[in-house]
Amino acid sequence: MSDKKAKYQEVAYYPGCALEGSGSAYNTSTKALGKTLGLKIKEVENWNCCGAMEVKNIDPKLQTYLSSRVMSITANKMNMDTVMVPCNGCYHNLKKAEYDLANDDETVEVVDRLSKKAGHETYEAGQVETIHSLDWVKETIGEEGLRERVKKSLDGIKIANYYGCMYTRPRHIFPEKDKGPGSESTSKPHFMDDLLEAAGAENVEFPLKTACCGGAHTLSDSDTSTLLVTNILQAAEAAGAEVIATECPTCHSGLEMHQIRAEKTLGIKTNVKIIYFTQLLGMALGLKPKAVGLHENISDSFEYVKKKGLA
Amino acid sequence: MKSLANIGKRLKQLVAQPAQPSDATELLTLGEEALEHWVRAKGKEPTEDLREGYRLLALHRQGADKDPSFNACRETCRELVYHYNLLTMEPGHPESAQRARMMPLVANHLFLFISGKLESQELGDFCCASKPLREKVDETLPVQ
């Protein structure tokens, strides 16, 4: 068993705020998928917001502190060395905190001061490895393991894999990526493609897989977000996709909401289904749509998955 | 240089009409012109330099200077150049029609990203920041 495969069998789980709200289906399906695959997760105790965008806008170092607290609890209270994060925003923020704490003395000082004030041990760079849910499934089970476990193949499902712009950006906070075969690419990510293909799906050539969905402006500038999302949906359909697979709750909610809004405000109707990769893999492994939270999605893809033999 | 509105109008036409591999050069130019608007809005003169053989990539780099959130369109720029290469270097390829269908959508995404970012300039960076707005609010607050 490889080092990572052994290390990731049991990980701390940081769902983040979105997975307790609009991304609830991602939470449900991530947990269900892990259980089916025999992987163990322990939710980070008394976790807090990663600082996402709101705190970062007020004070980036306060955001770094908030992310560091999650890693401190993982390392110092739970005695775990890996934290798995499904949300791209949280994943990005924890990785950025890790990078800043390893490279910026001022950040170390601020985080230490705030940690002492808050009454917990200061997180030190290197104590915890932050991984995305894609890394978790890819490294522990991998394509071969998935092929062996598939009960209901995704055969006949054409998928555009959409990673969004936070999963690989900025490159310098992801030192493990771009390391050649087996590692993730920051310019053309492929882990989700690899996993879904192993479950039988057909991936289409999709040039907007890391393009911006306007997620940050979903509420403050909805028109721009609707235009960006509509272009992504149209590109996916033009590429021949029936499904857009997602791995970020913000992107996922944005695609779903603006798909409806585009029809109402622009008169542009698209039919492509928007489904989390964890939901697709879960159903391929024999889980019922409800078990992976398909009913929690905003858009209704139940008839589609039923037609494809996944229900 | 076309106005931003005219770039958007032309792209809308190109997205809607039957795709032609011969549109590749115009689409690349429209991408460059959208980037020029961004660079000028940041108070700089758009570069004439090339990066990896393309002005589009040099303009993107110039636009992202001291503004890392602009890198959210880096791969979109690279995809635009990639499609340009596919269509101009292999015009007779069996997949040319599909590639020609995708290229206007890629160019349109770059335009939408930049125009959205410009529109929200007063609210700060398009990607997750409201700094200038906050500064304005802070100005009105009494000094502590």
Interface residues (C-beta under 8 A of the other chain):
Chain A: M53 K56 N57 I58 C165 R169 P170 S187 K188 E205 P207 L208 K209 T210 A211 C212 G214 A216 H217 S220 D221 T224 L227 L228 N231 I232 Q234 A235 A238 A239
Chain B: V15 P68 N71 A72 C73 R74 E75 T76 R78 E79 Y82 H83 Q98 R101 M102 L105 V106 N108 H109 L112 F113 S115 G116 E119 S120 L123 G124 F126 C127 C128 A129 S130 K131 R134
